[in-house]
Amino acid sequence: MTEQSAPPRQALGRLRFMSVAAAVLILAVVAAVYGIDHLRSNPAAAACAPAVATAGRIAPLAHGQVAALTVARTAFRVPDLAFKDAAGRDRTLADWRGRTVLLNLWATWCVPCRKEMPALDALESKLGGANFEVVAVNIDTRDPQKPLAFLKEVGVTHLAYYSDPSAKVFEDLKTAGKAFGMPTTLIVDRAGCEIGEMAGPAEWASAAGVKLVRAARADD
């Protein structure tokens, strides 16, 4: 019997190269399939990518009197919260698609909320318009006249009145991990995606607050 001669080094090199190339191709295919499946299973990832980009852009502006703002690091579409306007008509957050929203939940029994309302009113006066609105939703569950009387008492005139006497808006945000106390504030982009969130009050009409919100606003 004769011994088979060993393959030349050049042939072995080609075999190794082909094996590595095949492995890389398989990994690329798996990664592509996973990426497509991930986008299909999480459509918010694509829709909310601009909001995450905006959050990263405004992160350096979260200082001073708005330092407590936590900017979005991952895509999150805010639930389509339901509440009522001053005329008692049903509204949902989807009504504001195409506009940037500073969504604020407040109540008259919440002392920090009461202190914050004039600043929110002033912010709406400065920046409110076709591309931005402060949507402050009252969640008092008893006397419906009490929040209206409070707003009149403190001279709030620029904010539209929205309310949810069931306080379900708070529970919905709490379930989503976006509400831990009162007041709760979210900056929401034109697609309904989170740009940032804040637990507690802030001087939104301060120079720092106006600069941050202006940078997050849909027309900027």
C-alpha positions in Angstrom: 0.0 0.0 0.0 1.1 3.5 -0.7 0.7 6.4 1.7 -1.5 9.2 0.6 0.4 12.4 0.3 -0.6 15.3 2.6 -2.5 18.2 1.0 -0.2 21.1 0.1 -0.1 24.0 2.5 -1.8 26.3 -0.1 -4.8 23.9 -0.3 -5.1 23.8 3.5 -5.0 27.6 3.6 -7.8 27.8 1.1 -9.9 25.3 3.1 -9.4 27.3 6.3 -10.3 30.5 4.5 -13.5 28.9 3.1 -14.5 27.6 6.5 -14.0 31.0 8.1 -15.9 32.7 5.3 -18.8 30.3 5.6 -19.0 30.8 9.4 -19.0 34.6 8.9 -21.8 34.3 6.3 -23.9 32.1 8.7 -23.5 34.6 11.5 -24.4 37.5 9.2 -27.6 35.7 8.1 -28.5 34.9 11.7 -27.9 38.5 12.8 -30.0 39.9 9.9 -32.9 37.5 10.6 -32.7 38.4 14.3 -32.7 42.1 13.5 -35.7 41.8 11.3 -37.6 39.7 13.8 -36.7 42.1 16.6 -38.1 45.0 14.6 -41.2 43.0 13.8 -41.7 42.1 17.4 -40.9 45.6 18.6 -42.2 48.1 16.0 -41.6 51.0 18.5 -37.9 50.4 18.1 -38.0 51.9 14.6 -40.8 54.4 15.1 -39.2 55.8 18.3 -35.6 55.9 17.1 -35.9 59.7 16.4 -37.1 60.3 20.0 -34.1 58.4 21.4 -31.9 60.5 19.1 -33.5 63.7 20.3 -33.1 62.5 23.9 -29.4 62.1 23.4 -29.1 65.5 21.8 -30.9 67.3 24.7 -29.2 65.3 27.5 -26.5 68.0 28.1 -29.4 70.5 28.6 -30.9 68.6 31.6 -29.2 70.7 34.3 -30.1 73.4 36.7 -33.8 73.5 37.5 -34.5 70.6 35.1 -31.6 68.4 36.2 -34.0 65.7 37.4 -35.1 64.9 33.8 -34.1 61.4 32.8 -33.7 61.2 29.0 -34.8 58.1 27.1 -32.1 55.6 26.4 -34.3 53.0 24.7 -37.4 53.2 22.5 -40.7 53.6 24.3 -44.0 54.4 22.8 -46.2 56.1 25.5 -49.5 54.4 26.0 -52.5 56.0 24.3 -53.7 57.6 27.5 -57.4 58.6 27.7 -58.8 61.6 29.5 -61.3 64.4 29.0 -61.1 68.1 27.9 -62.8 71.0 29.6 -66.0 70.4 27.7 -66.1 66.8 28.8 -65.1 65.4 25.4 -63.0 62.2 25.3 -59.5 62.8 24.3 -56.4 60.5 23.9 -52.7 61.2 23.6 -53.0 60.2 19.9 -54.8 63.5 19.3 -51.5 65.2 19.6 -49.6 63.2 17.0 -47.5 65.5 15.0 -46.8 67.8 18.0 -44.3 67.6 20.8 -46.1 67.3 24.2 -45.0 68.0 27.7 -47.5 65.7 29.5 -48.0 66.4 33.2 -50.1 64.6 35.7 -51.2 66.7 38.7 -53.7 66.9 41.5 -54.8 69.5 44.0 -53.8 67.3 47.0 -50.2 67.2 45.7 -48.4 70.2 47.1 -45.5 70.0 44.7 -48.0 69.9 41.8 -49.7 73.1 43.0 -46.4 74.9 43.2 -45.4 73.7 39.7 -48.6 74.8 37.9 -47.7 78.5 37.4 -44.4 77.4 35.8 -46.2 75.0 33.4 -48.6 77.8 32.5 -45.7 80.2 31.8 -44.0 77.5 29.7 -47.2 77.1 27.6 -47.3 80.9 27.2 -43.7 81.0 25.9 -43.6 77.9 23.7 -47.1 76.7 23.1 -48.3 76.6 19.5 -48.8 74.4 16.4 -45.8 72.2 17.3 -45.9 72.1 21.1 -48.4 72.0 24.0 -48.2 71.5 27.7 -50.9 68.9 28.3 -51.6 69.0 32.1 -54.0 66.3 33.2 -55.7 66.6 36.6 -56.4 63.4 38.4 -58.5 64.6 41.4 -61.1 61.9 42.0 -63.6 63.8 44.1 -64.8 67.4 43.7 -64.5 68.3 40.0 -64.7 72.0 40.7 -61.8 72.0 43.1 -59.0 71.9 40.5 -60.8 74.5 38.3 -61.1 76.8 41.4 -57.4 76.3 42.2 -56.3 77.1 38.6 -58.3 80.3 38.7 -57.0 81.2 42.1 -53.3 81.0 41.0 -53.9 82.8 37.7 -53.4 79.9 35.3 -54.7 81.1 32.0 -52.7 79.6 29.2 -53.1 75.9 29.9 -56.1 74.0 28.5 -57.9 72.0 31.1 -57.7 68.2 30.9 -58.8 65.7 33.6 -59.2 62.1 34.4 -61.3 61.6 37.6 -60.6 57.9 37.5 -56.8 58.5 37.7 -56.4 55.7 35.2 -53.8 57.8 33.3 -51.6 57.5 36.3 -52.2 53.8 36.7 -51.4 53.2 33.0 -48.1 55.0 33.3 -47.3 53.3 36.6 -47.9 49.9 34.9 -45.5 51.0 32.1 -42.9 51.9 34.7 -43.2 55.6 34.0 -45.0 57.0 37.1 -43.7 56.7 40.6 -45.3 59.7 42.3 -46.8 63.1 41.7 -46.3 65.1 39.8 -45.2 62.9 36.8 -44.0 64.5 33.6 -43.1 63.1 30.2 -41.8 64.8 27.1 -43.4 63.0 24.2 -42.4 63.4 20.6 -44.6 63.9 17.5 -44.8 60.1 17.1 -46.0 59.5 20.6 -42.6 58.3 21.8 -40.8 59.2 25.1 -38.0 61.8 24.9 -37.6 62.1 28.7 -39.4 61.7 32.0 -39.3 63.4 35.4 -40.6 62.4 38.8 -41.3 65.5 40.9 -41.7 69.2 40.1 -39.5 71.5 38.1 -39.3 75.2 37.2 -40.2 74.5 33.6 -40.4 78.2 32.7 -36.8 78.8 33.9 -34.1 79.6 31.3 -32.9 76.0 31.6 -36.4 74.6 31.2 -37.3 76.7 28.2 -34.0 75.9 26.5 -34.4 72.2 27.0 -38.0 72.1 25.8 -37.3 74.3 22.9 -34.6 71.9 21.8 -37.0 68.9 22.1 -39.8 70.7 20.3 -41.0 69.3 17.0 -40.0 72.4 14.9 -36.4 72.6 16.3 
